[in-house]
Amino acid sequence: MNALDTFLFGIFPYIALTVFFLGSLIRFDRDQYTWKSDSSQLIRAGQLRWGSNLFHIGVLFLFFGHFFGMLTPHFVYEHFLGAGTKQLLAMVSGGIAGVLGFIGVTLLLHRRLTDDRIRIHSKTSDIVLLLLLWVQLALGLATIPLSAQHMDGSMMLKLAGWAQYIVTFQPGASALLADASWVFKLHMFLGMSIFLIFPFTRLVHVWSGFGMLTYLQRPYQVVRARRLNLPSAHNQAPNNGRG
């Protein structure tokens, strides 16, 4: 398992991130007409409002929670927030967000699989993506009881250390996960796999959401009135009624 762990958690993360960034750039450059969310709202709204809102609220909270929680070094917050307290906050807030996201993606998946009109117009990648997200959220919720068995925050620090080793290109990242449960490992592997398929699915529209922040900060466009040089009345030739 050491060789497999080394590949899955020492090499595969870089493969997934490379495809994630490079694939997104190539798709934006070559296939901009496919850069959209492909909403099925026009076919039938149905469960879309509840499902989409719950899913986006839950997943966005989880994304930023994981991003800052795992990539923030322990020394930044250890003076005012212990590892055990941080883990408890992550379990409670992440559990609530995970339940919201899980309910949302379940509604979206049920809608796409049971509505004939929507299923006909769905791509295979749409259904596969929803299934992966459903399993990923279920695995994330399954890690909460495991985390409750070690409330000292030790495993949380190892998971965060792994992520920080990866983004800073330090060797030995996979060794930090040697004693992690298979539930944690499967959850992390599936998360990296979602990054891997990201450029080939409708998920690329997430970039547009981040791009809106830059768009809102754009400078105002300066528009100047164009002055038309029309001949004045006294410069016009008199009309003698001819022609």
N, C-alpha and C positions, 0 to 999 in steps of 0.2 A: 504493500500500500504506500510505502514511502515514495516510490517512483511515480505512482499515480497521483499522490498528493502534490509532489513537486511540479508535475505538469499542470494539474487542475488549478492550483493556487499559487504557483510560481511563474508559470509561462502563459497559461491560458488567459489570465487577466490582461496581459499586454496584447495578445491577439485580439481579444474582444474590444479593447479600447482603440486599437489601431483601426479596425474595421468600423467601429462606431464613428470616429472622427473623419477618417478618410472617405468612408462610404457616404456619409452625410454630405461632405463637400462635393463629391463627384455627382451625387444625385441632384444636388441643388444646381450644379453647373450644367448638367446634361438633360435632366428631366424635370424642369421646373413645373410643367403642367401636371405632374403627378404629386407635387408637393402640397398636399391638402389632407384634411381629416376624413374626407369621404363620408360625411354624415348621412345617415339614412332617415333623417327627420322628415324629408319631403315624401318618403314612401308611407311612413306611418309613425306618428309620434309615440303613441302607446306608453311603454315604460321608460322611454328615453329620458324624460326630464328627471325623474327620481333616480334612475340608474346612473345617468351621466353625472349629475350633481354630486351624489354620494361617492361615486368612484373618484371623481376629480378632487374633491375635498380630502378624501382619505389618502389617495396616492400622493398628492402634492405635499401634504404634511409629512408623510413617511419619507418621501424623497429628500426633502430639506432636512428632516430630522436625522436620517442616516448620513447625509452629506456632512453636516456640521458635527454631528455626534461622533462619527468615526474618524473624521479628518482633523479634529481639534485635539492637539496634544494634551495629555493629562496635566502637565505642569501649568497649563493656562488657567485651569479652573480648580485645581486641587486645594487651593488655599481657602476657598469659600464653598466648595461643593465636593463632597467625598464621592468616591467611586460607587459605593453602595447606594447613596442617595440618588446619584445620577442614573444608576440602573433602574431604581424604583420609578423615577420620573419617566424614563424611557419605556418601561413596561406598561405604566398606566396610560400615558398619552399615546404611545404607539399601539397599545391594545385597542383604545377607542377608535383611533384613525384606521387601524386595520379592519375592525369590524365594519365601519362605514364603507371602506373601500371594497371589502368582500361582499357586502350586500349589494353595492352598486354594480360590481362586475358580474355578480350572479344574475341580476336583473337584465343586464345588457346581453349576457350569454343566452339566457332563456329566451329573450326577445328575438335574438338572431337565429336561434335554432328552431323555434316553434312557429314563427311567423313565415309562412310560405313565400310571400312577396319579398321580404327582407332577405331570406335565405337564398333565394334565386339570384338576387343582386349582390350577394356577399362574395368576396374573394376568399380563397382558401386561407390566405394569410390573415384575414380578419378573424376567422374562427380560431385558427391556431394561436394567434396572439392573445385572444380573450381566454383561451384555455390555459395558456402559460401564465397569464396574470392571475387567473383564479387559483391555480396551484401555488404560485408564488406567495399570494396573500394568505392562503391556508397554511403554508409552511411557516410564514412569519408569525402567525398566531400560535402555531404549535411550539415555537421557541419560547413562548412566555412561561409555560409550566416548567420547562427546563431551566430557564433563567432563575425561577423562584427557588431552585434547589441550591443556588450559590449566590446569596444576596450580598456577598462581599464585593461584587463587581469584578472579580478576577477574570472570568471568561469575557466579559465585556471589554476589559482592557486588552486582552489578547486579540480579540476581533478588531478593535480599533488599531492596535499595533500592526496587525497584518495589513490593513488598508493604508496606513501611513508608510509602511515599508514599500508597498507597491507603488504609490504615487511619488515616492522619493527615490525609487530605483535601488533600494537596499537589498542585498542578498539575504537569504534565509527567511523570507516571509512565510513560506509554507510550513516551516518548523513550528511557528507559533500556534498552528491549528492541529498539532499532533494529537492532543487529547480532547478536541472538540467533538461534540455529538454529530452523528451523521445527519441529523435534522438541520443543524447549523450549516454543515458543509453543503448539503443539497440546496438549501436556501440561498447560499452564496453563489454556488455554481449556476443555478437557474437565473439569479439576478444578472450575472455576467453574460449568460446566454441571451438574455433580453437585450442587453447592450449590443451583442453581436448581430442580432437580426434587426436591430433598430432602423438602420438605413433602408431596409427593404420592405418596411411596413408603413402604415399610416402614422406611426409614432413620430415621423420626421416633423410633423406639424408642431411638435413641442418646441423646436427651435424657433419657430415663428413667435411663440409666446414670449420667449426670452428676447427676441428681436424687437418686440413692441416696446420694451423698456428703453432701448436705444432710440427707437422712433419717437418716443415721447420727449426725449431730450434733444431732438434735432433743432438746429437754429431756424428761425422763421425765414421763409422765403421772401426775398425783397422783390416786390413787383412795382415797377414804375409805369405810370400811364404813358402811352405812346401818343405823341402829339402829331396830329395829321396836318400837313401843310396844304390846306384847302385854299383856293383863290378867294380873296375877299370880294365883296359885291362890287366895289368901285373899280376893281381891276378886271372884271369880266367884260368881254366885248358886248356892246349893246345888241340886243336882238331886234332886228328891223322887220321881223315877220317873214323873213325869207328862209326857205328850206325848212 
